[in-house]
Amino acid sequence: MSAFEPTEATSCVQVVVRVRPMNDKEQKGNTLPVVTASTEKKEVTVIRGAGNRQQRTTYNFDDVLTSFSTQQEVFDTTIAPNILDVLEGFECTMFAYGQTGTGKTHTMEGDLSSENNRGVIPRAAHAIFERLKTEQYVESSVSASYLEIYNEELADLLVDDGKDVKLQICEDTRPRGKGIFVHNLSETIVTSAEDVLRLMQKAQERRRVGETKMNKQSSRSHCLFTLKVHSRKKVDDSGSIMECTGKLHLVDLAGSECAKTAGSENAQKERERKNINQSLLTLGRVISALREGHVQRIPYRDSKLTRLLQESLGGKCKTVIIATISPSVLAVDETLSTLNYAQAAHGIQNKPVATSYLKIGDAERKRPESASNAHSTGTSVQDWNQMECRLQYMQAELEEAQAALSRKHQQQQIIIDRAENAERE
Ligand SMILES: Nc1ncnc2c1ncn2[C@@H]1O[C@H](COP(=O)(O)OP(=O)(O)OP(=O)(O)O)[C@@H](O)[C@H]1O
């Protein structure tokens, strides 16, 4: 379905910080926590040094989660409010950023076998299916895809081993086009939250096999899980139906310790110095460029990760970033780096656009919907807009049909050529 003209309504990228509890190593080392977090004040303070040289740095975010926050609280504070948006046809993204071992995977996936400890992905799937069960939804279909990026290579985590096909990032720039997408990435239909759990278990298994075979390190790969939700719901008693296609991208980024100077002037030096996760550096530069308003040159194309997150940072998605940190003095440099990164992302503005259309009786009318959920008043200007949208829709349908026909012709030609060659031989 279409990406409509963006309206002027903007939505700031939401940034939430989660502090994990001290782990065994930190406790055994008998180190004191150097991070204090207040959910109430939505602030995090990091203390560095001692005595007269002590430095306190305080940061404010949209929300702050402490080491006591439960997985349910994390879900409620982050992406839960966006579940309805997805069902209204918006594209929403949540990604976890932080040093290795600070709880990104714990936050996004959690312990799949324990209901209490499940992370955001299974909870989001559960919330979507629960909502779709309500009687206003007359029809729905949900599909899942799971992509891994490791060293700029793309892998489909939902296909069986040995059945891999080459994945490629493509852009469909037509008015009703798909935008940026991964060609050949499988989409698996899921009909329940349990289906999603099974897929995640399969993906975890595949990652483990991949790690052993190719000597990979999971903390160095990015995982992008996407749920695409197509739904039709009754909007009133007259039989009008709203048809929406929304997407939810849930991203577990690679550990950030190798990109500690991301976005800074020293980034180049740092990359010479050691093995750096190029895509995290690019993500840092994208964030800096957006904050500085360099709209002409945002380096999205410099890494696969940023290309895929293009709509999430400065684009049409509603986005939440969760920055995960350790409270320990052992990680204080990384903690400050993560918080600086998160602060830079705080305030980036997106322009959310929904993909939805309204069917009134026999007349099917497609309409753009802004972040403010403006509703049609039936004025002549809006009628023109609707007709224009419909025309764009039909033109795109025609283009798609022509492309399919041309592919068919090409396939037929290949078969004819092969048959002629065989005859000649
Ligand atoms: N908030 C938390 N509460 C309890 N345990 C946590 C929390 N956050 C992380 N942990 C535990 O800490 C360990 C490391 O967490 P996790 O694997 O999620 O880190 P990560 O940031 O994803 O690391 P990597 O970048 O290496 O993938 C795990 O054993 C996890 O269960």
Ligand as a Chemical Component Dictionary entry (heavy atoms), coordinates in Angstrom:
data_LIG
# 
_chem_comp.id                   LIG 
_chem_comp.type                 NON-POLYMER 
_chem_comp.pdbx_formal_charge   0 
_chem_comp.three_letter_code    LIG 
# 
loop_
_chem_comp_atom.comp_id 
_chem_comp_atom.atom_id 
_chem_comp_atom.alt_atom_id 
_chem_comp_atom.type_symbol 
_chem_comp_atom.charge 
_chem_comp_atom.model_Cartn_x 
_chem_comp_atom.model_Cartn_y 
_chem_comp_atom.model_Cartn_z 
_chem_comp_atom.pdbx_ordinal 
LIG N1  N1  N 0 17.529 -5.690  33.442 1  
LIG C1  C1  C 0 18.078 -6.892  33.636 2  
LIG N2  N2  N 0 17.676 -7.670  34.650 3  
LIG C2  C2  C 0 18.224 -8.898  34.839 4  
LIG N3  N3  N 0 19.198 -9.402  34.064 5  
LIG C3  C3  C 0 19.643 -8.675  33.040 6  
LIG C4  C4  C 0 19.120 -7.382  32.769 7  
LIG N4  N4  N 0 19.747 -6.897  31.695 8  
LIG C5  C5  C 0 20.626 -7.837  31.312 9  
LIG N5  N5  N 0 20.576 -8.904  32.121 10 
LIG C6  C6  C 0 21.381 -10.108 32.020 11 
LIG O1  O1  O 0 22.696 -9.720  31.654 12 
LIG C7  C7  C 0 23.255 -10.596 30.673 13 
LIG C8  C8  C 0 23.641 -9.831  29.413 14 
LIG O2  O2  O 0 22.456 -9.289  28.835 15 
LIG P1  P1  P 0 22.196 -9.276  27.258 16 
LIG O3  O3  O 0 22.683 -10.524 26.615 17 
LIG O4  O4  O 0 20.779 -8.915  27.057 18 
LIG O5  O5  O 0 23.174 -8.085  26.839 19 
LIG P2  P2  P 0 23.329 -7.456  25.380 20 
LIG O6  O6  O 0 23.394 -6.000  25.593 21 
LIG O7  O7  O 0 22.313 -7.969  24.443 22 
LIG O8  O8  O 0 24.768 -7.998  24.978 23 
LIG P3  P3  P 0 25.355 -8.237  23.491 24 
LIG O9  O9  O 0 25.649 -6.878  22.936 25 
LIG O10 O10 O 0 26.624 -8.987  23.788 26 
LIG O11 O11 O 0 24.387 -9.029  22.694 27 
LIG C9  C9  C 0 22.211 -11.659 30.402 28 
LIG O12 O12 O 0 22.483 -12.776 31.201 29 
LIG C10 C10 C 0 20.908 -11.001 30.861 30 
LIG O13 O13 O 0 19.960 -11.951 31.273 31 
# 
loop_
_chem_comp_bond.comp_id 
_chem_comp_bond.atom_id_1 
_chem_comp_bond.atom_id_2 
_chem_comp_bond.value_order 
_chem_comp_bond.pdbx_ordinal 
LIG N1  C1  SING 1  
LIG C1  N2  SING 2  
LIG C1  C4  DOUB 3  
LIG N2  C2  DOUB 4  
LIG C2  N3  SING 5  
LIG N3  C3  DOUB 6  
LIG C3  C4  SING 7  
LIG C3  N5  SING 8  
LIG C4  N4  SING 9  
LIG N4  C5  DOUB 10 
LIG C5  N5  SING 11 
LIG N5  C6  SING 12 
LIG C6  O1  SING 13 
LIG C6  C10 SING 14 
LIG O1  C7  SING 15 
LIG C7  C8  SING 16 
LIG C7  C9  SING 17 
LIG C8  O2  SING 18 
LIG O2  P1  SING 19 
LIG P1  O3  DOUB 20 
LIG P1  O4  SING 21 
LIG P1  O5  SING 22 
LIG O5  P2  SING 23 
LIG P2  O6  DOUB 24 
LIG P2  O7  SING 25 
LIG P2  O8  SING 26 
LIG O8  P3  SING 27 
LIG P3  O9  DOUB 28 
LIG P3  O10 SING 29 
LIG P3  O11 SING 30 
LIG C9  O12 SING 31 
LIG C9  C10 SING 32 
LIG C10 O13 SING 33 
# 
